[in-house]
């Protein structure tokens, strides 16, 4: 018995795009949350269609698997290797 995932609806896509925090750093694909927040309805609809098609064929963009690692200085610490923490910058669309 197979279970299929229902397609993403336009409203689900719109809601998901608005859930991202604004003004965060972009991922490896260069797409920012600010850009996603300001998509018009036509572009959101096209994005929904593309994602549903890619999901159905199980061929998501490989860049969504990629993350850029950067080091962030811990708050109130002096610069030094022990005071840095790594973060992974991933695609917002891949989330």
C-alpha positions as CSV (number, residue, x, y, z in Angstrom):
1,X,0.0,0.0,0.0
2,X,1.5,3.4,-1.0
3,X,0.7,6.7,0.6
4,X,0.8,9.7,-1.6
5,X,1.4,13.2,-0.3
6,X,-1.3,15.6,-1.4
7,X,0.0,18.5,-3.5
8,X,0.9,21.8,-1.9
9,X,-1.9,24.4,-2.3
10,X,-1.4,28.0,-3.2
11,X,-2.6,29.1,0.3
12,X,-0.2,26.6,2.0
13,X,2.6,28.0,0.0
14,X,1.7,31.6,0.7
15,X,1.5,30.9,4.5
16,X,4.8,29.0,4.5
17,X,6.6,31.8,2.7
18,X,5.3,34.3,5.2
19,X,6.4,32.2,8.2
20,X,10.1,32.8,7.4
21,X,11.7,35.5,9.5
22,X,12.5,38.6,7.5
23,X,16.0,39.9,7.1
24,X,17.9,36.6,7.6
25,X,20.9,35.7,5.6
26,X,20.3,33.9,2.3
27,X,21.3,30.3,1.7
28,X,23.5,28.7,-1.0
29,X,20.9,29.6,-3.7
30,X,21.1,33.3,-2.9
31,X,17.3,33.6,-2.3
32,X,16.4,35.8,0.7
33,X,13.4,35.6,2.9
34,X,12.6,39.2,2.1
35,X,12.3,38.2,-1.6
36,X,10.0,35.3,-0.7
37,X,7.8,37.6,1.5
38,X,7.3,39.9,-1.5
39,X,6.4,37.4,-4.2
40,X,3.3,38.3,-6.1
41,X,0.5,35.8,-6.5
42,X,1.5,34.8,-10.0
43,X,5.0,34.0,-9.0
44,X,3.8,32.2,-5.8
45,X,1.5,30.1,-8.0
46,X,4.3,29.2,-10.4
47,X,6.6,28.3,-7.5
48,X,3.8,26.1,-6.1
49,X,3.5,24.3,-9.4
50,X,7.2,23.8,-9.8
51,X,7.6,22.4,-6.2
52,X,4.6,20.1,-6.7
53,X,6.1,18.8,-9.9
54,X,9.5,18.3,-8.5
55,X,8.2,16.7,-5.3
56,X,6.0,14.3,-7.4
57,X,9.0,13.2,-9.5
58,X,11.3,13.1,-6.4
59,X,13.8,15.4,-8.1
60,X,14.4,18.3,-5.8
61,X,17.1,20.8,-6.7
62,X,20.5,19.6,-5.5
63,X,21.4,23.1,-4.2
64,X,18.8,22.5,-1.5
65,X,21.1,19.8,-0.1
66,X,24.0,22.2,0.1
67,X,24.8,24.4,3.0
68,X,27.4,27.1,3.4
69,X,29.2,26.9,6.7
70,X,30.3,30.1,8.4
71,X,31.7,30.9,11.8
72,X,30.0,33.3,14.1
73,X,31.7,34.9,17.1
74,X,29.9,34.0,20.4
75,X,28.3,37.1,22.1
76,X,30.6,39.0,24.5
77,X,33.7,37.0,23.6
78,X,37.0,38.0,22.2
79,X,38.1,36.7,18.8
80,X,39.6,33.3,19.1
81,X,38.9,29.8,17.8
82,X,37.3,28.7,21.0
83,X,34.8,31.5,20.8
84,X,33.5,30.8,17.3
85,X,30.5,28.6,16.5
86,X,29.6,27.2,13.1
87,X,26.3,27.8,11.5
88,X,24.9,26.2,8.3
89,X,23.2,28.5,5.8
90,X,20.7,26.5,3.8
91,X,18.2,27.3,1.1
92,X,15.0,28.8,2.4
93,X,13.0,27.1,-0.3
94,X,14.5,23.8,0.7
95,X,13.1,24.2,4.2
